[in-house]
Amino acid sequence: LTTLKALIFAPTAFFRKYAHQIIFSSSLAQILTFALVTEWLASFANFTWKTVAGAALERAFNSVFQVARDMTANGELDRISTITGQNMDAFRDRVTDFLFGAGSIILTPFTTLIKLTLLAVCIHVAVKLFIRQRQDRPQTYTTTLKILAFSTAPSILCVIPGIGILASWVLTFTVAVVGFREIYRGTAFRATMVVLFPSFVMLGIFIMLLIALMILGISIFQFIA
């Protein structure tokens, strides 16, 4: 709880105080465990609020589908009504199970671990590109992974319904920026670029795919014409 409070409300002081330990002596396994537990609690909180919202949404689905059945439940449309009602019931059940199932909670530790390890690879490349290495602050993949694991602390705010999710996103980004700035002694701008680097990469890939599809479409059109 002390670590969570420090990371959420005073990340600068936390990373400055424990920088040497994070780089040289702290256990990666313990820090990753901290991240997995935090993310699992956040996932459980999300599931709880989604379940509450899901009950209300399911009642709304029932009302809408019942109206649709009533509109097609007379005269020569009886047969269509039966088929439509069955399809609507099946669709509603699938949507409800997918959106509000508990499977995501079980998978959270695994998905979090995979997400952090892969994200750390991309971000560590950015660290090498944007932040000059200092002799007393070696830039290692392990340290980068530790910073990202610590940055998951604000996810615990998801226990607060509504605004908690938004607050966790904003503070997670903030904690990550502060972490890279303090641990690797870069500027705030460079640390921000490091954290945003995966988004830039994904945007670049999306733009390249879009351009490729446009070129392909133009080529096909010219070939047909």
Buried (B, 14 or more C-beta within 10 A) or exposed (E): EEBBEBBBEEBEEBBEEBBEEBBEEBEEEEBBEBBBBBBBBBBBBBBBBBEEEBEEBBEEBEEEBEEBBEEBBEEEEEEEBEEBBEEBBEEBEEBBEEEBBEEBBEEBBEEBBEBBBEBBEBBBBBBEEBBEBEEEBEBBBBBBBBBBBBBBBBBBBBBBEEEBBEBBBEBBBBBBBBBBBBBBBBEEEBBBBBBBBBEEEEEEEEEEEEEEEEEEEEEEEEEEE
